[in-house]
Amino acid sequence: MEIRDLRHFEASAIRPLLEVEGEIWKQRLHWDYQHSSRLLMQYLDNRALPGFAAMEARQAVGYAFSVYEDSKAVIGDVFAIPNRLSTRNEVALSGHAVEQTLLRHMLELLLNSPQLDRIESQLLLHPSGTHSAFFIESGFKIYRRLFMVQQLFGRTAASPHIPPLIILPNYLQLRPWSDNDLTPAARLICASYTEHPDSLINEQYRTAGGAMRFLNNIVRYSGCGAFTAPASYVIVDRSRRELAAMILGSRVSPLSGHITQLCVHPHYRRMGLGRKLLSLASHSFAREGAQEISLTVTESNSEAIELYRSEGYTTPHLFDAAVWQRSATA
């Protein structure tokens, strides 16, 4: 097996690998990986995707890539074809071993880059524990996360056009998401995730500027499926003209929706706003033809998990977030 710089390859060389990965996304998470594949192939053709490819018999059998944001790197993906055969019809090096080799090359590059102070990774496709020991050995902290799913069968059979009744105090207004909400939504995220476990995983939640980059990726650039405005809502404080809560949804396949963001400002908690928004998003996704909704939550966020379970969400999949931070004395 040979490890080569990913920027030496055109999209056509990696396409068969992405097709195999897409099938696993569909089977394991019910996500359509085609949009992500097309985006990756555009970057490959532009020689703009930093990473590595594993080659056997002149064919790509695995790849890993990262993206950079100032002094931070994000390992976007690592994947290798599982259970393949060698050219002599013998069992080849396992997909897991290939992924470990690719990760080793990736971390050697990133950890020895003096301009980087932080490395993040959330390998959603891989079950928890797949690569956690390797990350821990490299100085990362691991945060286990839940991939939760709510089934929507029959939710709109009786009243397909009537949304759930949402009763709010007079000073709060519920309305659909608007692009004008981007800036106040960034402020809401920053306030909502102060001292929150997710701010340890995603540094973008810590500042309004970082939250704005996160929102642009979700809303404008389809960073997590196709943004679905009909399933996205905000609750506004009329007097302060600030967002009290919001929920954002995306379509990750024709039959699956995904909650990309649900947050409530600390001043408005214990009012049931999160539950109301979840109910409204569920109805909206069902009306749009989705059969299920998914979301992700950090295992230590016990209150949110309790809410999701009470709303009928189950946990078919666990995965890991990994974070490395350069120490001040390094």
Secondary structure as the mmCIF struct_conf table of DSSP 4:
data_model
#
loop_
_struct_conf.conf_type_id
_struct_conf.id
_struct_conf.beg_label_comp_id
_struct_conf.beg_label_asym_id
_struct_conf.beg_label_seq_id
_struct_conf.end_label_comp_id
_struct_conf.end_label_asym_id
_struct_conf.end_label_seq_id
STRN STRN1 GLU A 2 ASP A 5
HELX_RH_3T_P HELX_RH_3T_P1 LEU A 6 HIS A 8
HELX_RH_AL_P HELX_RH_AL_P1 ALA A 11 LEU A 29
HELX_RH_AL_P HELX_RH_AL_P2 GLN A 34 ASP A 45
TURN_TY1_P TURN_TY1_P1 ASN A 46 ARG A 47
STRN STRN2 GLY A 51 GLU A 56
TURN_TY1_P TURN_TY1_P2 ALA A 57 ARG A 58
STRN STRN3 GLN A 59 GLU A 69
TURN_TY1_P TURN_TY1_P3 ASP A 70 SER A 71
STRN STRN4 LYS A 72 ALA A 80
TURN_TY1_P TURN_TY1_P4 PRO A 82 ASN A 83
STRN STRN5 LEU A 85 LEU A 85
TURN_TY1_P TURN_TY1_P5 THR A 87 ARG A 88
BEND BEND1 ASN A 89 GLU A 90
STRN STRN6 VAL A 91 VAL A 91
BEND BEND2 LEU A 93 LEU A 93
HELX_RH_AL_P HELX_RH_AL_P3 GLY A 95 LEU A 111
TURN_TY1_P TURN_TY1_P6 ASN A 112 ASN A 112
TURN_TY1_P TURN_TY1_P7 PRO A 114 GLN A 115
STRN STRN7 ARG A 118 GLN A 122
TURN_TY1_P TURN_TY1_P8 LEU A 124 LEU A 125
BEND BEND3 HIS A 126 HIS A 126
HELX_LH_PP_P HELX_LH_PP_P1 PRO A 127 PRO A 127
TURN_TY1_P TURN_TY1_P9 SER A 128 GLY A 129
BEND BEND4 THR A 130 HIS A 131
HELX_RH_AL_P HELX_RH_AL_P4 SER A 132 GLU A 137
TURN_TY1_P TURN_TY1_P10 SER A 138 GLY A 139
STRN STRN8 LYS A 141 GLN A 151
TURN_TY1_P TURN_TY1_P11 PHE A 153 THR A 156
BEND BEND5 ALA A 157 ALA A 158
TURN_TY1_P TURN_TY1_P12 PRO A 160 HIS A 161
HELX_LH_PP_P HELX_LH_PP_P2 PRO A 163 LEU A 165
TURN_TY1_P TURN_TY1_P13 ASN A 170 TYR A 171
STRN STRN9 LEU A 172 PRO A 176
HELX_RH_3T_P HELX_RH_3T_P2 ASP A 179 ASP A 181
HELX_RH_AL_P HELX_RH_AL_P5 LEU A 182 SER A 192
TURN_TY1_P TURN_TY1_P14 TYR A 193 GLU A 195
HELX_RH_AL_P HELX_RH_AL_P6 PRO A 197 ILE A 201
HELX_RH_3T_P HELX_RH_3T_P3 GLU A 203 ARG A 206
BEND BEND6 THR A 207 THR A 207
HELX_RH_AL_P HELX_RH_AL_P7 ALA A 208 VAL A 219
TURN_TY1_P TURN_TY1_P15 ARG A 220 ARG A 220
BEND BEND7 TYR A 221 TYR A 221
TURN_TY1_P TURN_TY1_P16 GLY A 223 CYS A 224
BEND BEND8 GLY A 225 GLY A 225
STRN STRN10 ALA A 226 PHE A 227
HELX_RH_3T_P HELX_RH_3T_P4 ALA A 229 ALA A 231
STRN STRN11 TYR A 233 ASP A 237
TURN_TY1_P TURN_TY1_P17 ARG A 238 ARG A 241
STRN STRN12 GLU A 242 SER A 253
TURN_TY1_P TURN_TY1_P18 PRO A 254 LEU A 255
STRN STRN13 SER A 256 VAL A 264
HELX_RH_3T_P HELX_RH_3T_P5 PRO A 266 TYR A 268
TURN_TY1_P TURN_TY1_P19 ARG A 269 ARG A 270
BEND BEND9 MET A 271 GLY A 272
HELX_RH_AL_P HELX_RH_AL_P8 LEU A 273 ARG A 287
TURN_TY1_P TURN_TY1_P20 GLU A 288 GLY A 289
BEND BEND10 GLN A 291 GLN A 291
STRN STRN14 GLU A 292 THR A 298
TURN_TY1_P TURN_TY1_P21 GLU A 299 SER A 300
HELX_RH_AL_P HELX_RH_AL_P9 SER A 302 SER A 310
TURN_TY1_P TURN_TY1_P22 GLU A 311 GLY A 312
STRN STRN15 THR A 314 GLN A 325
TURN_TY1_P TURN_TY1_P23 ALA A 328 THR A 329
#
